[in-house]
Amino acid sequence: MSLLSATLLGTHFANPLLNASGVHCRFNTELDELAASAAGSLVTKSCTVLARDGNPEPRYFATPLGSINSMGLPNAGYQYYLDYAKAYDYAAGKPLLFSVAGLSLEDNLTMLAAIKAAATPAIVELNLSCPNVPGKPQIAYDFAAMDRMLDAVSRDYALPFGVKMPPYFDIAHFDEAAAILNKYPLVAFVTCINSIGNALVIDTETESVVIKPKDGFGGIGGDYVLPTALANVNAFYRRCPAKQIIGCGGVKTGEHVFMHLLAGASLVQVGTALYEEGPGIFTRLNAELTTILQRKGYQSLDEVRGKLRTL
Ligand code: DHB
């Protein structure tokens, strides 16, 4: 075991870093680049039953503080990612996560049945928090719908899986969401957070929105979201002691990774900063994290995870 090694669902990871689903993971070429990078693992683009082109462009825009996007689930359809998962070289030691974002409960059950039948080692991350499909509210902001989804998926899929959650902003919502997740022991990990949905970036020069879909409304990531992400990681870490947490949101430096670990994350995903810097970012983040851990005298991530102090 080295300083950076991590585990999720009993699987070993050489380091805690991976991409956030949606970034650099729509095509095999991009997934292969992540597999060849210093990331500890990788996750596929959230998929639907049928391939989608997504929303009209421009649909991603970076600002000095982060990014806004309304991609609209452009993806090659689940069979494409399942073919990738079947051909993937697991023996090379880099676990693969498989993101699923059906447009209905039935679609999720269809995809999960096929994924289960393929019996690959890929780990499912069920996306309950896509904010960008016009006319489709986020499942995880409708607690009754989320409960029905997890009930049906637990019965049908019947294997351990994870859920990708949106940010919550109220203690009562942390309590209610965690209580629902805790009803389902097969929900083995919780990824916090997806983008903060339906924000609006304005360019004052052009007096215009910066992305085309949804009159400019989209999910924001990057520096805008780090404290919200840390709060959600820590809120679910505290409330879901039998589950693991994957941190996602605002990670641009090794220090940001260290913050997510302190808050309770077992693995840490990188979205906007990966989009802006490319897969070489994982070499830098691992080096920066190693420097911090060594300076503080830590010998494993286990000594850091969830050790956030309160006053
Ligand atoms: C998209 C964005 C998300 O935040 C997500 O969880 C799934 C899909 C998208 O716009 O493609």
Residues whose N, C-alpha, C, O or C-beta is under 5 A from the ligand:
A	BS01	DHB	S46 S70 M71 G72 L73 P74 N127 S129 C130 P131 N132 N194 S195 G219
